[in-house]
Amino acid sequence: AQKITQTQPGMFVQEKEAVTLDCTYDTSDPSYGLFWYKQPSSGEMIFLIYQGSYDQQNATEGRYSLNFQKARKSANLVISASQLGDSAMYFCAMREGMGTGRRALTFGSGTRLQVQP
Amino acid sequence: DTAVSQTPKYLVTQMGNDKSIKCEQNLGHDTMYWYKQDSKKFLKIMFSYNNKELIINETVPNRFSPKSPDKAHLNLHINSLELGDSAVYFCASSQESASRDGTYEQYFGPGTRLTVT
């Protein structure tokens, strides 16, 4: 079974609008972390935001926020006020057993976001 | 002040050759990883080392052999290269013990694009 599912292979958004990138996950571990990474066309992996399974509040980092719905096992990334530079591939990832265990990220298949002027 | 560096950035070689990719991190992290990103952009863990000890070894052909001479370095040697080995290989690192912020964020290197002809 897929541990991380990103159902949107591609998304378009107009500049200055908000966009939501979907991510659902599957784990039976009570302790886990969810990450979003951005991969621009240049290829590097850029960390955007993190949400821990025990965090009471949704994570925010500047224009990025994570809509964490634990019961639904979803961790959607919201980008507000999109900019042309946001055009990239976005990956949702999960790490199970925080502080112990597997110590590796499991990635989704990614969503390619294109911001249009 | 590169945090995680990889050499080379590009590697073009013929089938059957043996090649190595080097990774170094100057973050003082205790855990390092190799991930493979295939042509469809899917990222998957290959190996993980914690304090020079191998802790994750996914279903990877024996032709791939990681080596960690010290905590700051993790190299990947590939024997008898095959066409299917063509991919982007990412090195990453994280601090597992006494993580300051509890996120265990993984910092990625710029990637090495391997092309086997």
HADDOCK unambig.tbl for C-alpha pairs under 7 A between the chains (distance, minus, plus):
assign (segid A and resid 43 and name CA) (segid B and resid 110 and name CA) 6.97 0.50 0.50
assign (segid A and resid 44 and name CA) (segid B and resid 110 and name CA) 4.91 0.50 0.50
assign (segid A and resid 44 and name CA) (segid B and resid 111 and name CA) 6.71 0.50 0.50
assign (segid A and resid 45 and name CA) (segid B and resid 108 and name CA) 6.00 0.50 0.50
assign (segid A and resid 50 and name CA) (segid B and resid 103 and name CA) 6.95 0.50 0.50
assign (segid A and resid 99 and name CA) (segid B and resid 96 and name CA) 6.23 0.50 0.50
assign (segid A and resid 104 and name CA) (segid B and resid 45 and name CA) 6.73 0.50 0.50
assign (segid A and resid 106 and name CA) (segid B and resid 44 and name CA) 6.87 0.50 0.50
assign (segid A and resid 107 and name CA) (segid B and resid 43 and name CA) 6.11 0.50 0.50
assign (segid A and resid 107 and name CA) (segid B and resid 44 and name CA) 6.96 0.50 0.50
assign (segid A and resid 109 and name CA) (segid B and resid 42 and name CA) 5.50 0.50 0.50
